[in-house]
Amino acid sequence: MSINRLKDHWHEQHMFFGRLVAAALITVLLSGLLMYRLVDLQVVNFEHFSRLSHGNRVRIEPVPPVRGLLLDREGRLLAENRPVYQLELVPEQVSDIDGTLDELVSLGLLDAEDLPRIRNQLRSQRRFEPTVLRQRLDEQEAALFAVKRPQFPGVDIRARLARQYPLGEIGAHAIGYVGAVSEADLQRLDTANYAGTAQTGRTGAERAWEHLLHGTTGYRQVLVNAQGRTLQELERNDAVPGHNVYLTIDMELQAVAREALAGRRGSIVALDPRNGEVLALVSTPAFDPNLFSTGISGAQYNALQNSPDQPLFNRALRGQYPPGSTIKPLLALAGLHYGVMDAADSIFCPGWFSLPNHSHRYRDWKRTGHGTVDLEESVAQSCDVYYYQLAMTLGIERMHEFLEWFGLGERTGIDIPGEQPGLLPSREWKRTAFRERQDQVWFPGETVITGIGQGYMLATPLQLAQSAAILGNRGRGFRPTLLAAVENPASGERVAVTPEPLPPLRLQPDHVEEAVDSMIAVVHGPRGTARATWIDSSWTVAGKTGTAQVVGIAQGEEYDEEATAERERPHALFVAFAPAENPRIAIGVLVENGSSGSTTAAPIARVVMDHWLQREAD
């Protein structure tokens, strides 16, 4: 039987036709899908995909603004922006990144301790973007790298603007510094306006007026290739530079005050009593704020953080110390105000004081006593016994109320951050400050020692200067301020800040003059505790010395400075204003463990006050 006889032609034709129909249907279906997608891309969603395509080749980049300048009251630079050499690396252009970094370390251009930070930064950035290896190179380092540049493909030096503080340590705590923007900062800042901004104000004036100094970020459209590299700038919206901020401090006076405190732990705050302007605000030891603006190393920060002298601590605003005898003129005024005594009333000081039916003796600083003293002599000689008795007569509540009027026990409201309130004790305060009931009771002995500024009472150097300013201004005070004026750098328009007066104190003028006269006697009286310092003064100065114990002395013991550890010696304080009849400067000086207000703090105050008053006179 032949093969042709076995073929089923009809069946084969039917199968062929079926396959042809199926292929045709599939072709039609696929063509339909293609047409649908073509219409979707070219007609329905044309604009959407057009925008996406445009975005792939055009990128919008932020243009950070130039930070405003900080200047002193005379227009002298306190913080500026200077071009610096910055060492950068583009990862995709470097074949051996680790080897390159090690070679830069061996040349002294990088610190080995910074390598972990740099490697983290390299991992978090895109490979075509430059990574900053070091923010500031000096000219010698830049020259060294220029010679070696051919050995470092992908590494180069670029010129950038960096914050510079010409005063260095001199103005560190008042001016503050800028630092890298952190994740926490981004929670409070306008992230859109800070796109492209690497640093923000961290302390002092830099932090307080960040909203004025920063400016407004601009943007630019750039053409980039497939790898994201910039090929051409298409459009630019320039950034608006930050405002220039004028501070009330005087650079010369600040430097003089810093020099007067050099080598000591302490603070000086000088105010203009007529408007509350801060003329000088010094805390020592200090630090160089340029370290923070250029990227402080871990070793440098740890050295500052762990120093027993606490150079990062702003003693002017945050240091809380017993005010000691500096509050005696205010308590004398309180005694007159509440009518519990007259200026002519006198007491006999045998060198000690005891509460009725108690054997404990509260000693005077002068072991043999001051004899008979009235108000003026009690302040001039700083008689403790006089104020032990006055404190018991006034009572702690009236003392609390009166001292609070002069700004003690609460923040002054100065316009830079970080201020502490100090402590002005009272019965109510003690009831809430202690957990155990027996500790909540206010004892008469606590009233006694509050009368000489000891016990629980604490004040900041700023508060001491503020209280002197209010008294010198005869009960009229102003909120302390460092902000003098704000200037638009484009137009040159400068807007001065109006002083903010505090509610005037309702004091009898003759009572105030009695208190002022007693302070003049401290400086110019025959037995004044600061007489030796101002014996040839050209000004009439009203002042008060203070020596505040930091450790207790047992009842039968005597203080021996030579046998006392340096950090256990008393703090030295001095408050003053001058000229006494119409003051132009009020000052608070605190020297930690300075031993004596009359021999340590008062001479420092004279240096600062003489400089200011002499300059004004000239």
C-alpha positions in Angstrom: 0.0 0.0 0.0 1.5 3.4 -1.1 2.0 6.4 1.3 -0.4 8.7 -0.8 -3.1 6.3 -0.1 -2.6 6.8 3.7 -2.6 10.8 3.7 -5.7 12.6 4.9 -5.6 15.8 2.8 -8.8 17.1 4.2 -7.6 16.9 7.7 -4.3 18.5 6.9 -6.0 21.4 5.1 -8.3 21.9 8.0 -5.4 22.0 10.5 -3.5 24.4 8.3 -6.4 26.7 8.1 -6.9 26.6 11.9 -3.3 27.5 12.5 -3.6 30.3 10.0 -6.6 31.7 11.7 -4.9 31.5 15.2 -1.8 33.2 13.9 -3.9 35.9 12.4 -5.8 36.4 15.7 -2.6 36.6 17.7 -1.2 39.1 15.2 -4.3 41.2 15.4 -4.3 41.0 19.3 -0.6 42.0 19.6 -1.1 44.8 17.1 -4.0 46.0 19.1 -1.9 46.0 22.3 0.9 47.9 20.6 -1.6 50.4 19.2 -3.2 50.8 22.7 0.2 51.4 24.3 1.2 53.8 21.5 -1.9 55.8 22.1 -1.4 55.6 25.9 2.1 56.9 25.6 1.7 59.5 22.8 -1.8 60.8 23.5 -3.4 59.9 26.8 -0.3 60.3 29.1 1.9 62.3 26.8 2.3 65.2 29.3 3.1 62.9 32.2 5.8 61.0 30.5 7.1 64.1 28.9 7.7 65.6 32.3 9.4 62.4 33.5 11.6 62.4 30.5 12.5 66.1 31.0 13.3 65.3 34.6 15.8 62.7 33.6 18.0 65.2 31.9 17.3 68.4 33.9 18.0 68.5 37.6 17.1 71.2 40.1 19.9 72.0 42.6 19.7 74.3 45.6 21.9 77.4 45.8 22.7 78.0 49.5 22.7 81.7 50.6 25.8 83.5 51.9 25.5 83.7 55.7 25.1 87.2 57.2 27.9 88.9 59.1 28.1 89.4 62.9 29.5 92.8 63.9 30.1 94.6 67.1 28.5 97.9 68.1 31.2 99.8 66.1 30.8 97.7 63.0 33.9 95.6 63.5 33.7 92.0 62.3 32.9 89.3 64.9 32.0 86.5 62.4 32.6 86.6 58.6 32.8 84.3 55.6 36.2 83.6 54.1 37.2 81.6 51.1 39.1 78.5 52.2 40.8 75.6 50.4 38.8 72.5 50.7 40.1 69.0 49.9 37.5 66.9 48.0 37.4 63.5 46.5 35.2 62.1 43.7 34.8 58.3 44.4 34.2 57.2 40.8 37.5 58.7 39.7 39.6 57.0 42.4 40.6 53.4 41.7 41.9 52.7 45.3 40.1 54.9 47.8 41.6 53.3 50.9 45.1 53.6 49.5 44.5 57.2 48.5 43.3 58.1 52.0 46.3 56.4 53.6 48.6 58.4 51.4 46.9 61.7 52.3 47.3 60.8 56.0 51.0 60.1 55.5 51.4 63.5 53.9 49.7 65.1 56.9 46.7 66.4 54.9 44.3 64.2 56.8 44.1 63.0 60.4 43.9 59.2 60.8 41.2 59.7 63.4 38.9 61.2 60.8 39.1 58.3 58.4 36.0 56.4 59.9 33.9 59.6 59.4 35.2 60.1 55.9 34.5 56.5 54.9 30.9 56.8 56.3 30.4 59.9 54.3 31.7 58.2 51.1 29.2 55.4 51.6 26.3 57.7 52.0 27.0 59.9 48.9 26.7 59.1 45.2 30.0 58.2 43.5 30.0 61.1 41.1 29.5 63.7 43.9 32.6 65.2 45.5 33.1 64.3 49.2 34.7 66.8 51.5 37.8 65.2 53.1 38.9 68.3 55.0 37.2 71.7 55.2 40.2 74.0 55.6 43.7 73.7 54.4 46.3 76.4 55.0 48.4 77.8 52.2 51.4 75.5 52.9 49.1 72.4 52.9 47.5 73.6 49.7 50.9 74.1 48.1 52.0 70.7 49.3 49.0 69.0 47.7 49.4 71.1 44.5 52.9 69.5 44.0 51.5 66.0 44.7 48.3 66.4 42.7 49.3 64.2 39.8 49.6 61.3 42.2 46.0 61.7 43.4 43.5 61.4 40.5 40.0 62.2 41.6 41.2 64.3 44.5 41.4 68.1 44.2 41.2 71.4 46.1 38.2 73.7 45.7 37.7 77.2 47.2 34.6 77.5 49.5 33.2 80.0 52.0 33.7 79.1 55.6 32.7 80.9 58.9 35.6 82.7 60.5 35.8 84.2 63.9 38.5 86.8 64.1 38.3 87.1 67.9 38.9 83.4 68.4 38.5 82.6 72.1 37.8 86.2 73.1 34.2 86.2 72.0 33.4 82.5 72.0 30.6 82.3 74.5 28.8 85.5 73.3 29.2 85.0 69.6 28.8 81.2 69.6 29.6 79.2 66.5 28.1 77.2 63.6 28.2 73.5 63.2 27.0 70.8 60.8 23.3 70.5 60.4 22.1 67.4 62.3 19.1 65.2 62.0 17.7 66.9 65.1 18.2 70.3 63.5 16.2 69.2 60.4 13.2 68.6 62.7 13.0 72.3 63.6 14.4 74.0 60.5 12.7 74.7 57.2 14.2 71.8 55.2 13.3 73.4 51.9 15.2 76.6 52.9 18.1 74.6 54.2 18.6 72.5 51.1 22.3 72.8 50.3 23.1 74.4 53.7 25.7 72.4 55.6 25.9 74.4 58.8 23.6 76.2 61.3 24.1 78.3 64.4 24.7 76.1 67.4 25.3 78.5 70.4 25.3 82.2 71.3 24.4 84.9 68.8 24.9 82.5 65.9 22.0 80.4 67.3 19.8 83.2 68.6 19.6 85.0 65.2 19.9 82.0 62.9 16.7 83.1 61.2 18.2 86.4 60.3 21.7 85.2 59.4 20.8 82.3 57.2 19.1 84.0 54.3 16.9 82.3 51.6 18.0 79.4 49.5 18.0 79.8 45.7 17.8 77.2 43.0 19.3 76.4 39.6 18.3 74.1 36.7 21.2 72.2 35.3 21.5 69.8 32.4 23.0 66.5 33.4 24.1 63.4 31.5 23.0 59.8 32.1 25.5 59.5 34.9 24.0 62.6 36.6 27.0 64.8 36.0 26.3 68.5 35.3 26.8 69.5 31.7 25.2 73.0 31.6 23.3 75.5 33.8 19.9 76.2 32.2 18.3 78.6 34.7 19.2 80.2 38.0 17.3 81.8 40.8 19.9 83.4 43.0 19.9 82.9 46.8 19.1 85.9 49.1 22.0 86.5 51.5 21.3 86.6 55.2 21.1 89.8 57.1 24.0 91.4 58.9 23.5 91.4 62.7 25.1 94.1 64.8 25.7 93.1 68.5 25.8 95.5 71.4 29.2 94.2 72.6 32.3 96.2 72.1 35.2 94.2 70.6 37.8 96.2 72.4 36.1 96.0 75.8 35.5 92.3 75.3 39.2 91.8 74.6 40.2 93.9 77.7 37.8 91.9 79.9 39.1 88.6 78.5 42.7 89.6 79.2 41.8 90.7 82.7 40.4 87.2 83.5 43.2 85.4 81.6 44.4 82.3 83.5 41.4 82.1 85.7 38.0 80.4 85.7 35.4 83.0 85.8 33.1 85.5 84.1 32.6 89.2 83.5 29.4 90.8 82.3 29.2 94.5 81.6 25.9 96.3 80.9 24.8 99.7 79.9 22.3 100.5 82.7 20.6 103.1 80.4 19.3 100.6 77.9 20.3 97.0 79.0 22.9 96.6 76.2 25.5 94.0 76.9 28.9 95.7 76.5 31.0 92.6 77.3 30.2 89.0 78.1 33.2 86.9 78.9 33.6 83.4 80.3 37.0 81.8 80.8 38.5 79.5 80.0 37.1 79.5 76.5 37.6 77.7 73.2 38.3 78.6 69.6 34.9 78.6 67.8 36.8 78.2 64.5 37.4 74.6 65.4 33.6 73.9 65.2 33.0 75.8 62.0 35.8 73.9 60.1 35.0 70.5 61.5 36.4 69.7 65.0 38.1 66.3 65.3 37.0 63.8 67.9 40.2 64.2 69.8 39.8 68.0 70.0 36.2 67.8 71.1 36.9 65.2 73.8 39.8 67.3 75.1 37.3 70.3 75.5 34.5 68.1 76.9 36.7 66.4 79.5 38.7 69.3 80.6 38.2 69.9 84.4 38.2 73.7 83.7 35.1 73.3 81.4 36.0 75.7 78.6 32.7 74.9 76.8 30.7 76.0 79.9 29.2 79.5 79.6 29.8 80.7 83.1 28.2 84.1 82.4 24.8 82.7 81.7 24.9 79.2 83.0 27.2 79.4 86.0 25.2 79.6 89.3 27.1 80.7 92.3 26.4 81.9 95.8 26.4 85.8 95.5 27.9 86.3 98.9 28.1 89.8 100.2 27.2 91.4 96.9 23.6 91.3 97.9 24.1 93.4 101.1 23.3 96.8 99.5 20.0 95.3 98.2 19.1 93.9 101.7 20.0 97.2 103.2 17.6 98.8 100.8 15.0 96.2 101.6 15.3 97.1 105.3 14.6 100.7 104.5 11.8 99.9 102.0 9.9 97.7 104.5 10.5 100.2 107.3 12.2 97.8 109.7 15.2 100.1 110.2 16.7 103.5 109.5 20.0 104.2 107.8 21.3 105.8 111.1 20.3 102.7 113.2 23.4 100.9 114.4 24.3 97.6 115.9 27.3 96.3 117.7 29.3 93.6 115.9 31.3 91.4 118.3 32.4 89.1 115.4 29.6 86.6 115.8 25.9 86.2 115.9 23.6 83.7 117.6 19.9 83.0 117.4 18.0 83.4 120.8 18.4 80.2 122.9 20.9 78.7 120.5 24.6 78.2 121.1 25.7 78.1 117.5 27.7 81.1 116.4 27.4 82.5 112.9 30.8 84.1 112.4 31.7 87.4 110.8 34.5 87.4 108.3 36.3 89.7 110.7 37.0 87.6 113.8 37.4 90.5 116.2 34.2 92.2 114.9 33.5 95.6 113.4 32.3 97.3 116.6 29.4 99.7 116.1 28.2 100.0 112.5 25.3 101.7 110.8 23.9 101.0 107.3 26.7 102.7 105.4 29.5 101.2 107.4 27.9 97.8 107.3 28.1 97.8 103.5 31.5 99.5 103.4 33.1 97.1 105.8 30.8 94.2 104.7 29.8 93.4 108.3 28.1 90.0 108.3 26.6 90.4 111.8 24.6 93.4 110.7 23.0 91.3 107.9 22.5 88.3 110.1 20.3 90.5 112.3 18.6 92.3 109.4 17.8 89.0 107.7 16.0 87.7 110.8 14.1 91.0 111.1 13.0 91.0 107.4 12.3 87.3 107.2 12.9 85.0 104.3 9.7 85.9 102.4 10.3 89.6 102.3 13.9 89.0 101.3 12.7 86.7 98.5 10.2 89.2 97.3 12.6 92.2 97.3 15.6 90.5 95.7 13.3 89.1 93.0 12.6 92.7 91.9 16.2 93.1 91.0 16.2 90.0 88.8 17.6 87.4 91.1 16.1 83.9 91.1 14.8 84.1 87.6 16.1 84.4 84.0 16.8 87.9 82.9 15.4 87.1 79.5 18.6 87.9 77.6 18.2 87.2 73.9 20.8 84.5 73.5 20.0 80.9 74.6 21.3 78.9 77.6 20.5 81.2 80.5 20.0 79.6 83.9 17.6 81.1 86.5 19.8 80.9 89.7 18.0 80.2 92.9 16.2 82.6 95.3 15.0 80.4 98.2 11.8 80.7 100.2 9.6 78.6 102.4 7.4 77.7 99.4 10.5 76.8 97.3 11.8 74.4 100.0 8.4 72.7 100.3 8.6 71.7 96.7 12.3 71.2 96.3 12.8 68.3 98.7 11.0 64.9 98.8 11.3 64.1 102.5 9.0 66.0 104.8 11.7 66.7 107.3 13.8 68.4 104.6 10.9 70.6 103.6 11.0 72.7 106.8 12.6 76.1 106.6 14.9 76.7 109.6 15.7 80.1 111.1 19.4 79.4 110.5 18.8 79.3 106.8 17.3 82.8 106.9 20.5 84.0 108.8 22.9 82.7 106.2 20.7 83.9 103.3 21.4 87.4 104.7 25.0 87.2 103.5 24.2 85.5 100.2 25.1 82.0 101.2 23.0 78.9 101.8 20.7 77.9 99.0 20.9 81.2 97.2 22.6 81.1 93.7 23.0 83.8 91.0 24.6 84.0 87.6 27.2 86.7 86.8 24.6 88.1 84.4 22.1 88.5 87.2 24.6 90.2 89.4 25.4 92.7 86.7 21.7 93.2 86.0 20.9 93.8 89.7 23.7 96.4 89.8 22.4 98.1 86.7 18.9 98.4 88.1 20.1 99.8 91.4 22.5 102.2 89.5 19.6 103.3 87.3 17.6 104.1 90.5 15.1 101.3 90.0 14.7 101.4 86.3 15.8 98.4 84.4 16.0 97.0 80.9 16.0 93.4 79.6 19.6 92.6 78.8 20.2 92.4 75.0 23.0 91.6 72.6 21.1 92.6 69.5 21.8 96.2 68.5 20.6 96.4 64.9 19.8 94.3 61.8 21.1 95.3 58.3 19.9 94.3 54.9 23.1 93.7 52.9 21.4 94.5 49.6 19.9 97.8 50.4 22.1 98.8 53.3 19.1 99.6 55.4 19.8 99.2 59.1 17.1 98.9 61.7 18.1 99.5 65.3 16.6 97.5 68.1 14.5 99.4 70.7 15.5 98.7 74.3 12.9 96.8 76.3 12.2 98.5 79.6 11.2 96.5 82.7 8.4 97.8 85.0 10.1 100.5 87.2 10.5 99.6 90.9 8.5 101.7 93.4 11.3 102.7 95.7 11.8 105.8 97.8 14.5 107.9 96.1 16.1 108.7 99.4 16.3 105.0 100.3 18.0 104.3 96.9 20.5 107.0 97.5 21.3 105.6 101.0 22.1 102.3 99.3 24.1 103.9 96.6 26.1 106.0 99.1 26.9 102.8 101.0 28.3 101.3 97.8 30.3 104.4 97.2 31.8 104.0 100.7 32.9 100.5 99.7 35.1 102.0 97.0 36.0 105.4 98.3 35.3 105.3 102.1 38.2 105.1 104.6 37.3 101.6 105.6 35.8 100.4 102.3 36.7 96.8 101.3 37.6 97.9 97.8 39.3 101.2 98.6 42.8 99.9 97.8 41.7 99.1 94.3 40.2 102.5 93.5 42.4 104.8 95.6 43.4 106.9 92.6 40.2 106.5 90.6 39.0 109.3 88.3 35.4 108.2 88.7 33.0 107.9 91.5 32.3 104.2 91.6 29.6 102.4 93.6 30.6 98.8 94.2 30.3 95.8 96.5 32.8 93.0 97.2 31.8 89.4 97.8 33.6 86.3 99.0 31.5 83.2 98.9 32.4 80.0 100.6 32.2 76.9 98.5 32.8 74.4 101.4 31.7 74.7 105.0 34.0 75.4 107.9 33.3 73.7 111.1 32.3 75.7 114.2 35.7 75.6 115.9 37.9 75.7 112.8 39.7 78.6 111.1 40.0 79.1 107.3 43.6 78.6 106.2 44.1 79.4 102.5 47.5 77.8 102.3 46.1 74.5 103.6 43.0 74.7 101.4 42.9 73.0 98.0 42.6 75.6 95.1 39.2 74.4 94.1 37.9 74.6 97.6 38.8 78.2 98.1 36.0 80.8 98.2 34.7 82.4 95.0 35.6 86.1 94.5 32.9 88.5 93.4 32.4 92.2 92.7 29.5 94.2 91.4 29.6 97.9 90.6 28.3 100.8 88.5 29.9 104.1 87.5 29.8 107.0 87.5 27.7 106.5 90.6 25.5 109.5 90.0 24.7 108.7 86.4 26.1 105.2 85.5 27.1 104.3 82.0 28.4 100.9 82.9 27.4 98.2 85.4 29.5 95.1 86.0 29.4 91.7 87.6 32.7 89.9 88.1 33.0 86.3 89.3 36.3 84.4 89.8 36.0 80.8 90.8 38.1 80.0 93.9 39.5 83.5 93.7 39.7 83.7 97.5 38.8 87.3 97.9 36.4 89.8 96.2 38.5 92.8 97.3 41.9 91.6 96.1 40.9 89.4 93.1 37.5 90.5 91.6 37.6 94.2 92.3 40.9 94.9 90.5 39.6 93.0 87.5 36.5 95.1 87.5 38.5 98.3 87.6 40.5 97.4 84.5 37.3 96.9 82.5 35.4 99.9 83.9 38.4 102.3 83.5 38.8 101.2 79.9 35.2 101.9 79.1 34.8 105.2 81.0 38.1 106.5 79.7 37.2 105.8 76.1 33.8 107.5 76.5 35.5 110.5 78.1 38.0 110.7 75.2 
